[in-house]
Amino acid sequence: MNYLQTLSPINQLVILVAFIGLLFGFLVVYLDNSKDYELKRDWRNKVSKK
């Protein structure tokens, strides 16, 4: 933890934003693969009518 305190505040902010982005990415992937939670309308499995 001492390593993060020696960084400049801008670098600390960049690391924090990247960490939050990674957590959000994992959440989106988890919810997308979950069968109980529909993250979006699933248009991928439907055949388009012409």
JOBELVEN-V368483 format. One record per run of one state. SS is the DSSP state (helix for helix, strand for strand, loop for the rest). FROM is the first residue (numbers start at 1). TO is the last residue. If there is no record, write none. Layout:
# JOBELVEN-V368483
ss=[SS:SS]
from=[FROM:FROM]
to=[TO:TO]
This chain:
# JOBELVEN-V368483
ss=[loop:helix:loop:helix:loop]
from=[1:2:7:9:34]
to=[1:6:8:33:50]
